[in-house]
Amino acid sequence: MVIVFDAELWIWDARRADTWTFVSLPAEASEEIRDLAGGLRRGFGSLRVRVTVGGSTWKTSIFPDSARGRYALPIKRAVRTAEALDVGDIATVTIELIDF
């Protein structure tokens, strides 16, 4: 399954010294992924994905975000720097589910 979408970068504040930057997958895609994944999950309900943003491609995991009812994808600092992205920017994201 491959999903391409545009999303705004946002910060998840864990009320700790570190913060994480994410994008939310579209609601419809999140629903399809939940249906497809069934009981297949790793720690924190995560699913392995291959991601492309601009010229950067990497493997990571998406996580269920109960507050938004969607999956959330972390965008690591190296990618944000390479692609000149910051919180509030819109990125075009391609996600491919792997390990199915």
C-alpha positions in Angstrom: 0.0 0.0 0.0 1.4 3.4 -1.0 -0.1 6.7 0.1 0.8 10.2 -1.2 -0.5 13.2 0.7 0.3 16.8 1.7 0.4 17.5 5.4 1.5 20.2 7.9 4.4 19.6 10.2 3.4 19.9 13.9 5.2 19.4 17.2 4.2 16.7 19.8 5.2 18.1 23.2 5.9 15.3 25.7 6.4 18.0 28.4 10.0 16.9 28.5 13.2 18.5 27.3 12.9 16.9 23.9 10.1 17.5 21.3 9.2 15.5 18.2 8.0 16.8 14.8 5.2 14.9 13.0 2.8 15.0 10.2 -0.7 13.3 10.4 -1.8 10.9 7.8 -5.2 11.7 6.2 -8.2 10.3 8.1 -9.3 8.1 5.2 -5.8 6.6 4.7 -5.5 6.0 8.5 -8.8 4.1 8.4 -7.6 1.9 5.5 -4.3 1.2 7.2 -6.1 0.1 10.4 -8.3 -2.2 8.4 -5.4 -3.6 6.5 -3.1 -4.0 9.5 -5.7 -5.8 11.6 -3.9 -7.0 14.7 -0.4 -6.6 13.1 1.3 -4.1 15.4 4.6 -3.4 17.1 5.4 -1.3 20.2 3.0 1.6 20.8 0.8 0.2 18.0 3.4 1.2 15.4 3.6 0.0 11.8 6.8 0.0 9.7 6.9 2.3 6.7 9.2 3.6 4.0 8.9 7.3 3.6 9.9 9.8 1.0 9.8 13.6 1.5 11.4 15.6 -1.3 14.7 13.9 -2.1 14.9 12.1 1.3 13.8 8.5 1.8 14.1 6.5 5.0 12.5 3.7 7.0 10.6 4.5 10.2 7.2 3.7 11.9 3.8 5.4 12.0 2.0 5.6 15.3 -1.7 5.8 16.2 -2.6 9.2 17.5 -5.8 8.8 19.5 -6.2 12.6 19.9 -6.5 13.1 16.2 -7.9 9.6 15.3 -5.1 9.2 12.6 -1.7 7.8 12.3 1.2 10.1 13.0 4.6 10.0 11.2 7.7 11.4 12.8 9.8 13.6 10.5 13.4 13.5 11.8 15.6 16.5 12.1 18.0 15.4 9.3 15.1 15.2 6.9 13.7 18.6 8.0 17.1 20.2 7.5 17.8 18.5 4.1 14.4 19.5 2.8 14.3 23.0 4.5 11.1 22.2 6.4 9.9 23.6 9.7 6.9 23.3 11.9 3.9 24.8 10.1 5.3 24.0 6.6 3.4 21.7 4.3 5.3 18.7 3.0 4.3 16.2 0.3 4.8 12.7 1.8 4.9 9.3 0.2 4.4 6.3 2.6 4.7 2.7 1.7 3.7 0.1 4.3 6.4 -2.6 4.7 6.8 -5.9 6.6 3.3 -7.1 5.6 
